[in-house]
Each structure stands twice: as C-alpha cells, then as structure tokens.
C-alpha cells in the first residue's frame, strides 16, 4: 500500500469528541445586535466539528480528543474540537459576526436544549470523519472500516429535522449564512487506503464533487441565499502526511506531492461547480473560501504569520522533524502534554491545526478584502445581506 494514501486520512481520522460547544465560563464572545447574520448553519468534517462526535467512537489512533491537552489554549478543557482552542467556524461566529455564542453541535443533547430555549437557530451539523460520498457506497465497494457512517447528505437530513423541529420557515432560511466547511479529504483517504489505489482518484473526485453539488442544490432549494464553501487545505503539508510518506514524494514546498496534487485537483473542480451554481442561481451569493491559498501563504512564509514550525506537531510523540507517531497520538496515555508554545506551530495533533493557525486563516477569510482568499470578499457578502440582495 502506498503510504501516501494513508496521509489523506488526516481530516478523516480526527475530531471525534464529546463535550458541548458551550463557551468556557467568562469567555463568551461578545454579542452584537447589529450583526448582519443572526443565524449560521455549519456543515463539514472534523475541521468544522465542534462536538458532534465523541472520543469513545473516534477512529483508530485518534480516539483521545476528550482528553487534555485538547482545548487547553482557549477553553482550558477539551471541547470536542480537534485543536488546542477555537476553529475557523468559531472565529466566524465570535469575531466576524459577533454572535452571542459559538454554534452548538446538533447531536449534543445539552446544546440542543440550550439552543431550543434561545432566540437563535444557529447549529453546527459538521461531524468528524464525514465524507462527501454516501457511506453506503464505501460499504458496497468493500472500502468501509471503523469510520463514521455519516456523509454531507446525512448532515442535510439533520438540517431538515432541525427546520421541522423549530418550525423554521423558508423565508427565515434565506436570512441565514450557510458555512460549508471542508469536505472530501476523507473520501480519498478511505478509498485509497482500503483499495490500495484500485479506484482511481479521478473517480472519487468526480463523485465527491457531484455529492457536494447536490448538497448545495439542496440548500438552495430549501431557501438558502448566502452560502460560503470552504475548499481543502494543503493536505500534503499536514504532519501525518509528512511523517508517513515516502521521503522522495515531495513538492517544492517540502510537502507530500502526491497528496497535495489531490487537494488541488479537488479544489479546481469544486470551483468550477460553484461557478455553474452561480449562473443557475443568480439571486444567491455562493462564496468560495480558499483554504488552499491561505495554507499555502503560511507554508511559504511562516514567520510572517508568527509561526516557527510548519510541519512538526505540537501535540505528538517521537520528536524529530515531525513529532508524530501513529500509535501515540495527542491525548493518548503516551501524550498527555503538548508543546510549550502552540501559537508557534501550524499543526496541532498531526492532522488538525492549532488555534493560532485557524485564527490566521479566519483573518484571511473574513478581513482580507482582496478576494485572494475569499471570493467574493466576505465584506461583499455582508453588504449583499445588508441590502437584502
């Protein structure tokens, strides 16, 4: 089996945790009655999941997210996020939109109760390990192993259940911001690992983009008017990929060439699909959050953004260039402590980013008005919402 295939399992293997996405005492983000969007719905995988999965059902080798040192930087305890603190979606809610709270995870009963008693309908449906292609396809093709059975269409079903339970009208759906976090990396990982390259990546890519497109059409059909779709990051620059790949499989960044090529091809096809959707739905705003471009900028010039370590995991084992062992991952009995300065690291646990990196990416998405990282610019999306068009 080509080790580089395993690399892509990054976002798939991670973010399965159990605590609610409630904010630590005394650290709730500021509220703002004048926020352009008062309701946000989030979807995606572990890079966006704030508590829809639990460590007891987590994937092999990454089943410790309910243990410290996860969450230590901001929440000072584990919060179901695969990071030392907040994710991009948290910065969207707290800083960019100044909502009264972070988005509660849909599957958390305590969060559901809190959400039901509030005036907000905001919910996070993202779940770690989620795929774009339905889980049944992986089972049918003998590509299934101990992974989450949920796909992006599962999350759409949860959204429908939420609309029904809260009796949310279509006109109110049109007032919300839909944040579609990165999705698709798990599809490549599962298929490549289990089939040893038996299924061409092009087939997975075509199917994955088709499912994401169908999902987006489903949102539009339900009344969505403001959608932001996040692409894949440089998956070949994540620590696990670097540690497990053949030493000769490198690009000019020093990252895993074969894995990065998959992410780039996926993002290109995704953007082509978004262009078609914009033509078909001129009344909607469909933005692209270019995670690839943001990650690339940091990898090329880490010191510019305050980072000293591009590839080494802050929370891992083994030391050396990567500080990563697949059988001794963050939060496990062997790894109860993280590095002393997480803000100097891009990678947190070998697959996911540190809060510092997520904050940098969020700044590129929500504060940069050039359109280089968020197209059309986030300020433009807010302006469209303010004018009701």
PyMOL commands that set and color helices and strands:
alter all, ss='L'
color gray80, all
select helices_A, chain A and resi 3-7+11-13+55-57+88-96+109-116+135-140+152-166+170-173+185-195+201-221+235-237+239-244+257-280+291-300+302-305+342-344+355-366+378-386
alter helices_A, ss='H'
color red, helices_A
select strands_A, chain A and resi 40-43+123-124+177-180+226-230+285-289+309-313+345-347+374-375
alter strands_A, ss='S'
color yellow, strands_A
deselect
rebuild
show_as cartoon
